[in-house]
């Protein structure tokens, strides 16, 4: 792929009319790279913040558990929930109270990430309405399973960019 990537891309671009080739290439780069960089930033935030919560709660192996939560957060939609559940199950033998504290702390962090950070980061990277983003996740999961969950939002972003559908784009934050 690395050796013949350019040649393969040029071959694929021959399938599209010449007037769409540059727009298609730009849309792919912007949406796919923007989405994956955005997910990486959000997962890093979640991993670091859960690590800090685990340190405050004096959880053993805080770094490993925070890394588990951060890696699962890379999965769009449900990844953070899976990661939090797994970490809480790992901590459960230490006591129900400490597991509940971890659960509450992680849910609060997840809400901050999903409701405050994600719209701002993803708006800058893919410019898609959050309702359309959620719908794309559902369709992607139904059509292609876990791979569809990863690829559905960037593919929807490419289609919205190419077709220039203003109603499906997120509202731009206007600066005074």
C-alpha positions as CSV (number, residue, x, y, z in Angstrom):
1,X,0.0,0.0,0.0
2,X,2.8,2.4,0.9
3,X,4.8,1.6,-2.3
4,X,1.9,1.7,-4.8
5,X,-0.5,4.0,-2.9
6,X,-0.2,6.9,-5.3
7,X,-0.6,4.7,-8.4
8,X,-3.6,3.0,-6.9
9,X,-5.2,6.4,-6.0
10,X,-4.6,7.7,-9.5
11,X,-6.3,4.6,-10.9
12,X,-9.3,5.1,-8.6
13,X,-9.6,8.7,-9.5
14,X,-9.9,7.8,-13.2
15,X,-13.3,6.3,-12.3
16,X,-14.6,9.8,-11.6
17,X,-15.1,12.7,-14.0
18,X,-12.1,15.0,-14.3
19,X,-14.0,17.9,-12.8
20,X,-14.8,16.0,-9.6
21,X,-11.3,14.4,-9.0
22,X,-9.8,17.3,-7.0
23,X,-13.0,17.9,-5.0
24,X,-13.2,14.2,-4.2
25,X,-9.6,14.1,-3.1
26,X,-9.9,17.2,-0.9
27,X,-13.2,15.9,0.7
28,X,-11.6,12.5,1.5
29,X,-8.5,14.1,3.0
30,X,-10.5,16.6,5.1
31,X,-13.2,14.3,6.4
32,X,-11.2,11.1,7.0
33,X,-8.1,12.8,8.5
34,X,-10.2,15.3,10.4
35,X,-12.4,12.6,11.9
36,X,-9.5,10.3,13.0
37,X,-7.5,13.2,14.4
38,X,-10.6,14.4,16.3
39,X,-11.2,10.9,17.7
40,X,-7.6,10.6,18.7
41,X,-7.7,14.0,20.5
42,X,-10.9,13.1,22.3
43,X,-9.5,9.7,23.4
44,X,-6.3,11.3,24.7
45,X,-8.5,13.7,26.7
46,X,-10.5,10.9,28.1
47,X,-7.5,8.7,28.9
48,X,-5.6,11.5,30.7
49,X,-8.6,12.7,32.6
50,X,-9.6,9.2,33.7
51,X,-6.0,8.7,34.8
52,X,-6.3,11.9,37.0
53,X,-9.6,10.6,38.4
54,X,-8.0,7.2,39.2
55,X,-5.0,8.9,40.9
56,X,-7.4,11.0,43.1
57,X,-9.4,7.9,44.0
58,X,-6.1,6.0,44.7
59,X,-6.9,3.2,42.2
60,X,-4.1,0.7,41.7
61,X,-2.8,0.4,38.2
62,X,-4.3,3.7,37.3
63,X,-2.3,4.2,34.1
64,X,-3.2,0.8,32.7
65,X,-6.9,1.2,33.5
66,X,-6.9,4.7,32.0
67,X,-5.2,3.4,28.9
68,X,-7.9,0.8,28.6
69,X,-10.6,3.5,28.8
70,X,-8.8,5.7,26.4
71,X,-8.3,3.0,23.8
72,X,-11.9,1.9,23.9
73,X,-12.9,5.6,23.5
74,X,-11.5,5.5,20.0
75,X,-14.6,3.5,19.0
76,X,-17.2,6.1,18.0
77,X,-20.5,6.1,19.8
78,X,-20.3,3.3,22.3
79,X,-16.5,2.9,22.9
80,X,-16.3,5.0,26.1
81,X,-19.2,3.1,27.6
82,X,-17.5,-0.2,26.9
83,X,-14.3,1.0,28.3
84,X,-15.9,2.4,31.5
85,X,-17.8,-0.8,32.0
86,X,-14.7,-2.9,31.6
87,X,-12.7,-0.8,34.0
88,X,-15.5,-0.9,36.6
89,X,-15.6,-4.7,36.3
90,X,-11.9,-4.9,36.8
91,X,-12.1,-2.6,39.9
92,X,-15.2,-4.4,41.3
93,X,-13.2,-6.9,43.5
94,X,-11.8,-4.0,45.4
95,X,-15.2,-3.0,46.5
96,X,-18.6,-1.8,45.2
97,X,-18.1,1.7,46.6
98,X,-14.9,2.4,44.8
99,X,-16.3,0.9,41.6
100,X,-19.3,3.2,41.9
101,X,-17.0,6.2,42.4
102,X,-15.1,5.3,39.3
103,X,-18.3,4.8,37.4
104,X,-19.7,8.2,38.4
105,X,-16.4,9.9,37.7
106,X,-16.0,8.3,34.3
107,X,-19.6,9.1,33.3
108,X,-19.1,12.7,34.2
109,X,-15.9,12.8,32.1
110,X,-17.7,11.1,29.2
111,X,-20.5,13.7,29.3
112,X,-18.0,16.5,29.3
113,X,-16.2,14.9,26.3
114,X,-19.4,14.1,24.4
115,X,-21.3,17.3,25.0
116,X,-18.6,20.0,25.3
117,X,-15.5,18.9,23.5
118,X,-16.7,16.6,20.7
119,X,-19.0,19.1,19.0
120,X,-16.3,21.7,18.9
121,X,-13.5,19.4,17.7
122,X,-15.7,17.5,15.2
123,X,-17.2,20.7,13.8
124,X,-13.8,22.0,12.9
125,X,-12.8,18.7,11.3
126,X,-15.9,17.4,9.5
127,X,-18.6,20.1,9.7
128,X,-21.6,17.7,10.1
129,X,-24.8,18.1,11.9
130,X,-24.7,16.0,15.1
131,X,-28.1,14.3,14.2
132,X,-26.7,13.3,10.9
133,X,-23.6,12.0,12.6
134,X,-25.7,9.8,14.9
135,X,-27.8,8.6,12.0
136,X,-24.6,7.8,10.0
137,X,-23.3,5.7,13.0
138,X,-26.5,3.7,13.1
139,X,-26.5,3.1,9.4
140,X,-22.8,2.2,9.4
141,X,-23.2,-0.2,12.3
142,X,-26.2,-1.9,10.6
143,X,-24.5,-2.2,7.1
144,X,-20.9,-3.1,8.1
145,X,-20.7,-3.7,11.8
146,X,-17.7,-2.4,13.7
147,X,-15.9,-1.4,10.5
148,X,-19.0,0.6,9.5
149,X,-19.0,2.4,12.9
150,X,-15.4,3.6,12.2
151,X,-16.0,4.6,8.5
152,X,-19.6,5.8,8.5
153,X,-19.0,9.4,9.8
154,X,-16.1,10.1,7.4
155,X,-18.0,8.7,4.5
156,X,-21.1,10.7,5.3
157,X,-18.9,13.8,5.6
158,X,-17.4,13.1,2.2
159,X,-20.9,12.8,0.7
160,X,-22.1,15.9,2.4
161,X,-19.0,17.8,1.1
162,X,-19.3,16.6,-2.4
163,X,-23.0,17.1,-2.7
164,X,-22.8,20.4,-0.9
165,X,-25.8,19.8,1.3
166,X,-26.1,22.8,3.6
167,X,-28.9,21.3,5.7
168,X,-26.7,18.4,6.8
169,X,-23.8,20.6,7.8
170,X,-23.4,21.9,11.3
171,X,-24.1,25.5,12.1
172,X,-20.9,27.5,12.0
173,X,-20.1,29.4,15.2
174,X,-20.0,33.0,14.2
175,X,-17.3,35.1,15.8
176,X,-18.1,38.7,16.7
